[in-house]
């Protein structure tokens, strides 16, 4: 059996407590069968996630089993456990195929720790990224864009280059779990978001940082910015809506629209926020 991408959730626990977490009470099924080579389907890519996979004691064993079955293994993590030398050392034999995708939500300690509601989480995540770089691992960084960090993120590419991250992914959180409870507190207005994204994209371009934008409608970007970042707005776990005019947008088939919750909270008609783009990315 061959699968292009297999996603495996391995941990119900997390050592952060992010305001926007969409899985605050996730229940993980037993994965003992996945530890057996016959229980893992061969494929191109294995993504290991859930709340915080590095808290799962069997993670090194799982990675070892998957190493011979997959072309790439990606672990989505906050990176804090990777600052523990003995723990990181367990993954060294699998470095050729292993990628760590580390969440870091600001270039400043106070902002990141506020968003994770965990003191010293920034220091530990940055230490984890530094140790990954020193050990020669391929690392990516993911950041959730909110009202609290939108003005800070233009400085992130400079930090990420020092941490030797190969790619930076910025996303808007989904209104699920804690993200639903704290939606209005954290979600930026689309006009503010447009200005913040312009600064972020320009900063990433200057530093040569590969940038991916996720869960962001194409039309939220300012004119001329689309070609400078990879944009993906697929269907997620929370339904989205579109304006009637979206049917004329050249990105209509690639864009899932935006959250209905956003338009209700900000009392905005979808047509006032979602503007169809013509060929070439211009409105």
C-alpha positions, 0 to 999 in steps of 0.5 A, a space after each residue: 500500500 502506498 500513500 503520498 502523505 500519511 498523518 499520524 497523531 501521537 500525543 494528547 499532551 503539550 508543554 505549551 498552552 497556546 491561546 489559539 490551539 485547535 486541539 486542546 482536548 484531543 484524544 489519540 487512538 492507540 498507535 501500537 500497530 503503527 510501530 510495527 513495520 506492517 502497520 505503516 503504509 509505505 509512502 512519500 511523506 509521514 507527518 507526525 503531529 497532534 498536540 506535542 509529539 516530542 512528549 510521546 516516549 515512543 517517538 524515536 522508535 516510531 521514527 526508526 520504523 518509518 525511516 525505511 518506509 518513507 522518503 521524508 518524515 516531518 515532525 511538527 513540534 514546538 521544539 522545546 524538547 529538542 533543546 535536551 541534548 540526549 533527546 536530540 541525539 536519538 534522532 541523529 541516525 535518521 537525519 537524512 530523511 527527518 525534518 523538524 517543523 518548529 513553531 515560533 510565534 515571534 522574534 521577541 520572548 515576551 510576545 511568544 511566551 504570551 501567545 503560548 502562555 508558557 514562561 521561557 517557552 521562547 528560550 527553549 524553542 530557540 535553543 532547540 532550533 539552534 541545536 538542530 542547526 548545529 547538528 545539521 538537521 533540516 528545520 522549518 518554522 511555523 508561525 501563527 499570525 495574530 493581533 499580538 504579533 502582527 507588527 513583530 513578524 517583519 523582524 522574524 526572517 532575520 532571526 530565522 536566517 541566524 537559526 538556519 531555518 530552510 522555510 518559514 510558514 505563516 498561517 491564520 489560526 482556525 476558529 476551533 478549540 481555543 481558537 474559537 473561544 479567543 477568536 475576536 481577541 486574536 484575529 487581525 482585521 483584514 486591512 491590518 493583516 494586509 499591511 502586516 503581510 506586506 512588511 513580512 513578505 518584503 522582509 522575507 524577500 530581502 533575507 532570501 527566506 522561503 515563505 509560505 502563507 497558509 489559511 489566508 485568502 489570496 485577495 488579502 495580499 496587497 497588489 504585487 505581493 502574490 509572486 513573492 510567497 507561496 500561498 495556500 488556502 485549502 479547506 480546513 476543519 472549519 467551514 469557510 464562505 466566499 463572496 458571490 464575486 469570488 466566482 470571477 477570481 482567477 484563484 477561485 479554485 485554489 482558495 477556500 474563502 474565509 471563516 464565516 466567524 470572521 465576517 460575523 465578529 467584524 460585522 463585515 459583508 464577505 464582498 467587502 473583504 474578499 475582492 476577486 483577482 484577475 489574471 496576473 494577481 491584480 484586482 
